[in-house]
């Protein structure tokens, strides 16, 4: 019988995402034949990787890597908050951010193809991701990333592991860091009001028009009410127009603060873990009922 090595077990686990012991059993039964062992696992366990990939990854972490004027930030997702404390998962996220900064991959598949080894998995980042799915038992995915290498200075702020901000700036590093913290707290959608997307403005205008219509005011006054609401919204979501969270007088805007510090923000990126992902809400009672019904049908 062929010797079953740890490398063979790791390779099969990366391919199938099955538990380590199940991989070892399958390889033993298949006498070391990798293809046969994979087939045995798929018959016994089903396509575990496929099932895992179908599960929603709305939790996760944000990681960043800055080296001089080059940097990157990435969001890596998982299924539960428990995994965000796992050292292997955190190492994967940090490594992914560094790989983005150093190699400038074109997209997520290109990122996954970059050379990386961890926890006995490799030789690519994607192989490590698949291996950790099998090891930890949860789906995980690289959701989005951004890279900076335009020559501007970079300031980063991570609020725990769930909120990340990178600011590209010219001027004072302390001021830029303060603004990064402000962004994490106040979550502006654009640098200036002119950069707020047309879709967001249209949505806000639609809400304002509905409220104005309900007020029963004359058309001319209603139109002014709508315009006033839109302008208020733009100030609330534009970074330079927001009141700075550290303002001593409670009135100074971020724009005024930056001017006083002789600093210019060229742009920023804000990542909030799971933002925009529809989370699954488990119905435990329904799940138990389904399992009972399935058992009766056997």
HELIX and SHEET records of a PDB file:
HELIX    1   1 UNK A    6  UNK A   16  1                                  11    
HELIX    2   2 UNK A   20  UNK A   29  1                                  10    
HELIX    3   3 UNK A   34  UNK A   45  1                                  12    
HELIX    4   4 UNK A   48  UNK A   53  1                                   6    
HELIX    5   5 UNK A   81  UNK A   85  5                                   5    
HELIX    6   6 UNK A   87  UNK A  103  1                                  17    
HELIX    7   7 UNK A  108  UNK A  112  1                                   5    
HELIX    8   8 UNK A  125  UNK A  136  1                                  12    
HELIX    9   9 UNK A  173  UNK A  186  1                                  14    
HELIX   10  10 UNK A  193  UNK A  195  5                                   3    
HELIX   11  11 UNK A  198  UNK A  215  1                                  18    
HELIX   12  12 UNK A  219  UNK A  237  1                                  19    
HELIX   13  13 UNK A  239  UNK A  241  5                                   3    
HELIX   14  14 UNK A  254  UNK A  260  1                                   7    
HELIX   15  15 UNK A  284  UNK A  297  1                                  14    
SHEET    1   A 3 UNK A  59  UNK A  67  0                                        
SHEET    2   A 3 UNK A  70  UNK A  78 -1                                        
SHEET    3   A 3 UNK A 140  UNK A 148 -1                                        
SHEET    1   B 3 UNK A 153  UNK A 159  0                                        
SHEET    2   B 3 UNK A 163  UNK A 170 -1                                        
SHEET    3   B 3 UNK A 264  UNK A 272 -1                                        
END                                                                             
